[in-house]
Amino acid sequence: MVCITGVLRGSAAEEAGIGAGDQLISMNGHHIRDLIDYQYFQAQEVIKLHIAKPDGTQYLIEVEKDEEEELGLLFAEAVFDRWRLCRNRCMFCFVDQLPKGLRPSLYVKDDDYRLSFLQGNFISLTNMEADDWQRVFDLRLSPLYVSVHAVDPQVRETLMGNPKARLVGHQLQWLAAAGLQVHGQVVLCPGFNDGDVLAETIAYLCACWPHIRSIAIVPVGLTRYREGVNPVDPAMAREVIALVEGWQEQMLAKYGTRLLWAADELYFKAGLPVPPRETYEDCPQLENGVGMTALFLEELGAIRPAPDLAGRRVSMATGLLALPLLEELASALGAMGVEGTVYGVPNRFFGECVDVAGLLTGQDLLHCLMGQELGEVLFIPAVSLKRDGDVFLDNMSLAELEKRLSVPVEPVTGPLSLLQRLQELSLGRCRGSGEG
C-alpha cells in the first residue's frame, strides 16, 4: 500500500474520484512495489484500482482510458516497498566518511536496481537475486548505471569488500546478451585500480560497445574522516586523461562516439583545460561531474549585454574547485556594469581536501561569508542543496542562511540561471519580495 500524494488535473484518476491522501492498495489485483509496476499496469486500457480513503473505507474502482493516456497518480518516492540496501564495504565509500548530524537520508546506502533504472543511481549488482535479474530481463529495464571500478575480479573484491563483486564481468555479459544497455563508472583509487588495472578495465568496457553506452572515470572523493586511501595527484590525473583521450580517439574513429570521459575534476587536478562542449556529445554522465564545466563555459559564452542591470551589486560563492569559473562569470557581469564579488568557500565541514560545490554545507557558507560585503543578493550553486528541498547537507535550511547573513540567497544552476534571477531582481520579482 502506498500513499497517493497528488492527482493530475483532468486525468482519468481525478475523474474516478481519487485524491491526494488516498492509499493505493493494488492495481488489477497486483501489489505495486514501485513506479516500474505502476507504469506497467497504468499502460493498460482497463485498470481495477483498490483504493483506501483516509477514513479507512476501501473501494474497488474501474478506470477506462486510452492505452497511451496517463492514469494521473503521483507519489512521493519511486520505490514503494523497502529500498535494496548496499551489502558492500567499499574502502572509498563516501557514506562511511560522513560525520554525525547530517540529514538522515544521507546515511542510507541504497544499491537498488530500480532506482538505477528510474533515477540513474549507480549500483554494484552485488545484491541482485535471481528474481531481480529475471525482472530486469522480462521488463527490459535499460539502461542501468553500474559502478564497475575494475573488471579484475580480485581488485574489485578488494575495493568493494564483497566476494560477489568478482562477478561484474559475467553480469555485464548477461545484460549485453539480453540487449540491455549500461552506463558505467570507475571511481579511481590510487594504488588499487589505476595503471594497468585501469587500462584493462577501459579496454574491456570499450569492447562491450554498444551495450556499454558511456564510461566515466572519476577521482575518489575523500574527506578528513577517511584514512588509508590516497587522493589522485596531478601526475596521476594527467596520466589518466592521456589514457582516456587516447581511447576516445580510437572509439570516435571506429564507432562515432568517444564513449568514455574523464571527470572535470581530473582536468582541474591536472592543471589542464577542460575539452570543448562538443566533445561531451549528449553529456550522458553530467550528474557524475562529467561535462559540467564545458556546459558552464558554453552558457557563459551565450550571455548577452543587459544594460538594465548596470549598477547592481551581487556576490557569488562556490567551492574552491570552481572558483576560476565564477571569476570569469564576474568578469562578464562586470562588462554589463554589474559589480560581482566572488567568494571561494573552504570546506571546513568535510575537510579542505573536499573542494567541490556539491559538498558545501550551510555552516561552510556561513563561516566564510559572515560579515562580508554581499551586495543585494548572494548566488550559490543549486547543487549544494537537497534536490527536492532548500536544505544543505548539514540540515541548515536556505531560509536560516538568509536570515543569518541578512541577504537574499539565490541557488542557481549556471550563468544563464544567474542572469535570469538577476533580471528578476531588477524588476522587483526576486524570490521573497512578495511580488508575483
Protein Blocks (a to p, Z undefined) as FASTA:
>chain_A
ZZdfbdcehiaklmnopaehiacfbgghiacfbfklmmmmmmpmbdcdddddfkopacdd
dddddfklcfhiacfbfbfbdcdddfbdcfklmklmpcehiafklmpccdbfklmmmnop
acehlmccfklmmmmmmnopacddddfkpacfklmmmmnopaklmmmmmmmmmmmmnopa
cdddddddehilgcjlmmmmmmmmmmmpckbmbdcdddddddfkbghiacddfklmmmmm
mmmmmmmmmmmmmnopakiacdfklmmmnopacddfklnonopalmnopojlmmmmmmmm
mpccdfklgoiacdddddfklmmmmmmmmmmmmmnopacdddddddfknopkbccfklcc
fklmmmmmgopaebjbdcddfklpcfkbccdfkopafklmmmmnopacdddfbfklmmmm
mmmmmnopaghklpZZ
